[in-house]
Amino acid sequence: MGIVLSAFTRTARQLGISIVASLLFAPGVTAQVVFNVNSTADQLDENGVSGLGDGVCRTAANTCTLRAAVFEANRIAGAGTTIVLPAGTYLFTRGLTGGVNENEGDLNLLNPASGNPVIALSGAGAATTIIDANQLDRVLRVAPSRTATISGISLRNGHALTDVNVGGGILNQGTLTVSLSVVSGSTAAEIGGGILNSGYLVLDRCTLSGNVASNGAGLFNSFGTVHIIRSTISGNLANTLGGGILNNGVMFVTSSTVSGNRSNAFAGGIMNGASMTAVVLNSTIAFNEANADADPSGGTGGGIYNNGTFNLHNSVVAGNYLAGAPDYDDCTGPLNSYGHNKFWLVSGCPITQIGPGSATLLASLAEVGPLQDNGGPTLTRALRPPSSMIDGAEATQGCRDANGSPLGTDQRGAPRIAGAGCDIGAFEFGASLSGAIFAGGFEQGEP
């Protein structure tokens, strides 16, 4: 069957407006549709009022906007859609006026009509491609049957006004992978200031910072599964529980840093709920604060508050505190130690050693450097010699990921072994980053 291009199709192509694959290929052939956004305006697709897509990202002004691209992507089957976002700030201006819909408020990645088409948002780097919700609504919602990816984008200034005030930056109910991105400056009155996850979520080389919620300010995992890989969660504030993370599901944290988060009551760094499972591998949980409002009734668990199963592998939990530091308080509740783990104060958390290794105290908090740009796409806390954490991971098992495979790199992307063995925590001392190229451009300095 031959291909016939209408005058409209030719015009659309000349304008740089993306065409769905079914218009370009014979029947039976599927291909990824690509929408190249060419306007930062918050304008609707020309089919937005009718609710019927035609596979063309096009506004009344003959442009392809982010909102128009999402509208059309929601209606495309087959292999799905990639939405390419060049550098720029995509500022929401269409506030909520009534019910939840695609034409106002947050970006809604809806359930597909059939199959499992993936919607991919691809930016030019988190430093230059910014989706700003302008405090009008959250930034993004992923529906339960939708699979999506986000890469190289900052999502900021979300404010959860719908869906029971949850998920200020992202509400993920589906399957979502976020890489080389930032979620910041977002608020939820109840849970999940940065992200609320009730589906399957992967955060890879991401930063969650400056988010606020009553519980789980950086991330609230609500009966979902989360993998946090080579990421930093810092500078978030919870009014009640879980300044950095509140896990109420299954969570794996690998080669990541949880630091500088605060809770006005319990769990400055990580809260793990009753009967829930948290596994932390080669990560750094340091200098988080609980009871930040100095309430006389008190709150504990500066670094970790555990009510479930919490397994630590070759990680450091140190320098966490309560309001009025140096009232140090690394953890509350029982912890399981695998390999060698390091602490500063463990009076509130009985530790059970499982297999070879040990749970011991640091000689000095000076062994853990400040949160800053040490290379790589996220901020980290470097190890400072002399430190027993350098080459200090348990030798027989070594440093491994959630699948049990040897870790190839530290959080920055540097080789994981730079001496006699791998180091404890997220940072590998002495490992070189020369020749590596990173995307992201995150802000430097201590949050």
C-alpha positions in Angstrom: 0.0 0.0 0.0 1.5 3.3 -1.0 1.8 6.3 1.3 -0.2 9.4 0.5 0.7 12.6 2.2 -2.1 15.2 2.4 -1.4 18.9 2.0 -2.1 19.2 5.8 0.5 16.5 6.6 3.1 18.2 4.4 2.4 21.5 6.1 2.6 20.0 9.6 6.0 18.5 8.7 7.3 21.8 7.4 6.3 23.4 10.7 8.2 20.8 12.6 5.1 19.3 14.1 5.4 15.6 14.8 3.2 13.1 13.0 2.1 9.8 14.4 3.8 6.7 13.0 0.7 5.3 11.4 0.7 8.2 8.9 4.2 7.4 7.9 4.3 3.7 7.6 2.2 1.0 6.0 -0.3 -0.8 8.2 1.1 -3.4 10.6 4.4 -1.5 11.1 4.9 0.1 14.5 7.4 2.7 15.5 8.0 5.1 18.3 6.3 8.4 17.7 8.4 11.5 18.4 7.0 14.9 19.3 9.5 17.7 19.2 8.2 20.5 21.5 9.0 23.9 20.0 7.2 26.3 22.4 7.3 26.8 26.1 3.8 28.2 26.2 1.1 26.4 28.2 -1.3 26.0 25.3 -3.7 23.3 24.4 -3.7 20.9 21.6 -6.2 21.9 18.9 -8.2 18.7 19.7 -8.1 19.4 23.5 -11.7 20.6 23.7 -13.1 17.6 21.8 -10.9 15.1 23.6 -10.1 13.3 20.4 -6.5 13.1 19.3 -5.4 13.0 15.7 -1.7 12.0 16.3 -0.5 15.5 15.5 1.0 17.7 18.3 -0.5 21.1 17.2 -2.0 24.1 18.9 -4.1 26.7 17.4 -0.9 28.8 17.0 0.7 26.0 14.9 3.1 25.1 17.6 3.9 21.9 19.6 3.7 22.5 23.3 4.4 20.2 26.2 0.7 20.1 27.2 -0.4 19.4 23.6 2.2 16.7 23.2 1.1 14.9 26.4 -2.6 15.1 25.2 -1.7 13.4 21.9 0.7 10.9 23.6 -2.1 9.7 25.9 -4.0 8.5 22.8 -1.2 6.8 20.9 -0.9 3.0 21.0 1.8 0.8 19.6 5.4 1.5 20.7 4.4 4.7 22.4 5.7 8.3 22.3 8.9 10.2 23.1 8.3 13.9 23.9 11.6 15.8 23.3 11.9 19.0 25.4 14.7 21.4 24.5 16.2 23.7 27.0 13.7 26.2 28.5 11.3 26.8 31.3 7.8 25.2 30.7 5.7 27.3 33.1 2.2 26.2 33.9 -0.4 29.0 33.5 -3.6 27.0 33.3 -4.7 26.7 36.9 -7.5 24.4 38.1 -11.0 25.7 37.6 -13.1 22.6 38.1 -12.5 18.9 37.9 -9.3 17.1 37.1 -8.6 17.0 33.3 -5.8 17.3 30.8 -6.4 20.9 29.9 -5.5 22.5 33.3 -3.4 21.9 36.3 -0.9 19.0 36.3 0.3 16.9 33.3 -1.7 13.7 33.4 -0.2 10.6 31.7 -3.5 8.6 31.4 -4.1 4.9 31.2 -3.7 3.7 27.6 -6.7 2.5 25.7 -4.9 -0.8 24.9 -1.5 -2.4 25.1 1.4 -0.8 27.0 2.7 2.2 25.0 5.4 4.1 26.9 5.4 7.8 27.2 9.0 9.2 27.5 9.8 12.8 28.5 13.3 13.6 27.3 14.9 16.9 28.3 18.2 18.5 27.5 19.5 18.2 31.1 18.1 19.1 34.5 20.0 22.4 34.6 18.3 23.7 31.5 15.0 21.9 30.9 12.6 22.9 33.6 8.9 22.1 34.1 7.6 24.6 36.6 4.1 24.0 38.0 4.0 27.6 39.3 2.3 26.3 42.5 -1.0 25.8 40.5 -1.1 22.0 41.0 1.3 19.1 41.2 3.7 18.8 38.2 2.9 15.3 36.9 0.6 12.3 37.5 1.2 8.8 36.1 -2.0 6.7 36.0 -2.1 3.1 37.2 -1.8 1.3 33.8 0.7 3.8 32.3 4.4 3.1 31.8 6.5 6.3 31.6 10.1 7.6 31.7 11.5 11.0 32.5 15.1 12.0 31.8 17.2 15.2 32.0 14.4 17.4 33.4 13.8 19.5 36.6 10.3 19.3 37.9 9.7 22.0 40.4 7.2 24.2 42.3 4.4 21.7 42.4 1.5 22.1 44.9 -0.8 19.2 45.4 -4.4 20.5 45.2 -6.1 17.4 43.9 -6.2 13.7 44.7 -6.4 14.3 48.5 -3.4 16.6 48.6 -0.7 14.0 47.9 2.3 14.0 45.6 3.3 17.6 45.2 5.9 17.0 42.5 4.9 13.6 41.1 2.1 11.2 41.8 3.1 7.8 40.4 0.4 5.1 40.3 1.9 3.3 37.4 5.4 2.3 36.3 7.8 5.2 36.2 11.6 5.5 35.7 13.2 8.9 36.4 16.8 9.5 35.6 19.3 12.4 35.7 16.5 14.6 36.9 15.5 16.9 39.9 12.3 17.1 41.8 12.4 20.2 44.0 10.4 22.9 45.7 7.1 21.0 45.8 4.5 20.7 48.6 1.8 18.3 49.6 -0.4 19.1 52.6 -0.5 15.4 53.5 2.0 12.9 52.0 4.7 12.9 49.4 6.0 16.5 49.0 8.3 15.5 46.2 7.0 12.2 45.1 4.1 9.9 46.1 4.6 6.4 44.7 1.9 3.7 44.9 3.2 1.8 41.8 6.7 0.8 40.6 9.3 3.6 40.7 13.0 3.8 39.8 15.0 6.9 40.6 18.4 6.7 38.9 21.0 9.5 39.4 18.3 11.9 40.7 18.0 14.6 43.3 14.9 15.2 45.5 15.4 18.5 47.4 13.5 21.3 49.1 10.2 19.5 49.2 7.7 19.8 52.1 4.9 17.6 53.3 3.3 16.4 56.6 4.8 12.9 56.0 7.4 11.7 53.5 8.6 15.1 52.4 11.0 13.9 49.8 9.3 10.6 48.9 6.4 8.7 50.3 6.2 5.1 49.1 2.6 4.0 49.6 2.4 0.1 49.2 4.5 0.4 46.1 8.1 -0.7 45.1 10.9 1.8 44.9 14.5 1.5 43.7 16.7 4.5 44.5 20.0 4.3 42.7 23.0 6.7 42.8 20.7 9.5 43.9 20.6 12.2 46.6 17.6 13.1 48.8 18.4 16.3 50.8 17.0 19.4 52.3 13.4 18.2 52.6 11.1 19.0 55.5 8.3 16.8 57.0 6.0 18.3 59.6 5.5 14.9 61.2 7.3 11.8 59.9 10.0 11.1 57.3 11.9 14.2 56.3 13.7 12.4 53.5 11.7 9.3 52.9 8.7 7.5 54.4 8.6 3.9 53.2 5.3 2.1 53.5 6.0 -0.6 51.0 9.2 -2.2 49.6 12.3 0.0 49.1 15.8 -0.5 47.9 18.4 2.3 48.2 21.7 1.7 46.5 24.8 3.9 46.3 22.8 6.9 47.4 22.9 9.7 49.9 20.1 10.8 52.4 21.4 13.9 54.1 20.3 17.3 55.5 16.6 16.4 55.7 14.5 17.4 58.7 11.3 16.2 60.5 9.5 18.2 63.1 8.7 15.0 64.9 10.2 11.5 64.0 12.6 10.2 61.3 14.6 13.1 59.9 16.1 10.8 57.2 14.1 7.6 56.6 10.9 6.3 58.3 10.2 2.6 57.6 6.6 1.6 58.4 5.3 -1.4 60.4 5.7 -4.7 58.5 7.5 -2.9 55.6 10.9 -3.7 54.1 13.8 -1.3 53.5 17.1 -2.5 52.1 20.0 0.0 52.1 23.2 -0.9 50.2 26.5 1.1 50.2 24.7 4.3 51.0 25.2 7.3 53.3 22.6 8.5 55.8 24.1 11.4 57.5 23.3 14.7 59.3 19.6 14.5 59.2 17.5 16.0 62.0 14.4 14.8 63.9 12.4 16.9 66.4 13.4 19.9 64.3 10.8 22.2 65.9 12.2 21.3 69.4 8.8 20.2 70.7 9.1 19.3 74.4 7.2 16.0 73.7 10.1 15.1 71.5 10.7 13.0 68.4 13.5 10.5 67.7 15.2 8.8 64.8 17.4 11.5 63.4 18.7 9.3 60.7 16.4 6.2 60.7 13.1 5.3 62.5 12.2 1.7 61.8 9.0 -0.1 62.6 9.5 -2.9 60.1 12.5 -4.8 58.6 15.5 -2.6 57.9 18.6 -4.2 56.3 21.8 -2.2 56.1 24.7 -3.4 53.8 28.1 -1.7 54.0 26.6 1.7 54.8 27.2 4.6 57.1 24.6 6.1 59.4 26.2 9.0 61.3 25.9 12.5 62.6 22.2 12.4 62.6 20.7 14.4 65.5 17.7 16.0 67.3 17.0 19.7 67.7 19.7 21.3 69.8 22.6 19.4 68.3 25.0 17.9 69.3 22.1 15.7 70.7 23.1 12.9 68.3 20.5 10.2 67.5 21.3 8.1 64.5 18.4 5.6 64.7 15.4 4.3 66.5 14.2 0.7 66.2 15.9 -2.6 65.4 18.3 -2.8 62.4 19.9 -5.8 60.6 23.6 -5.4 59.7 25.0 -7.1 56.7 28.7 -6.7 56.0 30.4 -3.7 57.8 28.3 -0.8 58.8 29.4 2.4 60.6 27.4 4.5 63.1 28.0 7.5 65.4 25.5 6.7 68.1 23.3 3.5 68.3 21.7 3.8 71.8 18.2 3.7 70.3 18.5 0.9 67.8 19.5 -2.6 68.7 21.5 -4.1 65.9 21.6 -7.7 64.8 24.6 -8.8 62.7 23.7 -11.3 60.0 26.6 -13.1 58.4 30.2 -11.9 58.3 30.9 -8.3 59.2 30.3 -5.9 62.1 28.5 -2.8 63.2 30.9 -0.4 64.8 31.3 3.3 65.6 33.3 5.9 63.7 36.3 7.4 65.4 35.3 10.9 64.3 32.5 12.6 62.3 35.2 14.4 60.4 35.5 11.1 58.4 32.3 12.2 56.5 32.7 15.3 54.4 30.1 18.0 53.6 27.4 17.5 51.1 28.8 19.1 47.9 29.7 18.6 44.3 32.4 15.9 44.3 31.9 15.1 40.6 29.1 13.1 39.1 25.4 14.1 38.6 24.4 14.5 42.2 25.8 16.0 45.4 27.7 13.5 47.7 29.6 13.4 51.0 33.2 12.3 50.4 35.2 10.2 52.8 38.0 11.9 54.6 41.2 10.0 55.5 42.2 8.6 57.8 38.9 6.6 57.9 38.2 3.0 58.6 35.4 3.3 56.0 38.1 3.4 53.2 38.5 -0.1 51.9 36.3 -1.0 54.8 33.4 -3.0 53.3 33.1 -6.7 54.2 35.6 -8.6 52.0 33.9 -11.9 51.4 30.7 -10.6 50.0 32.0 -7.2 48.8 29.7 -4.4 47.6 26.6 -5.6 45.8 23.4 -4.2 44.4 19.8 -5.2 45.1 20.2 -8.1 42.7 23.3 -9.4 44.4 25.6 -8.3 41.6 28.9 -6.5 42.3 28.6 -2.8 42.2 30.6 -1.3 39.3 30.6 2.3 40.5 30.0 4.5 43.4 27.3 7.2 43.5 29.3 9.6 41.3 29.9 6.9 38.6 33.5 6.4 39.6 34.9 2.8 39.8 33.7 1.2 43.0 37.0 -0.4 44.0 40.0 2.0 44.2 42.1 0.3 46.7 42.3 -3.0 48.5 38.5 -3.2 48.6 35.4 -1.2 48.2 34.5 1.5 50.7 31.6 1.8 53.1 28.9 4.2 52.1 28.0 5.9 48.7 31.4 7.4 48.0 34.6 5.5 46.9 37.7 7.4 48.1 40.5 7.8 45.5 38.3 6.7 42.6 38.9 8.8 39.5 36.1 10.4 37.4 38.5 11.5 34.6 37.0 11.2 31.2 33.4 10.8 32.5 30.6 13.0 31.0 27.6 13.7 33.1 24.2 15.4 32.5 22.3 17.2 35.2 24.1 20.4 36.3 22.7 20.4 39.9 23.4 23.2 42.3 26.5 22.9 44.4 27.0 23.4 48.1 25.3 22.3 51.3 21.5 22.5 51.3 
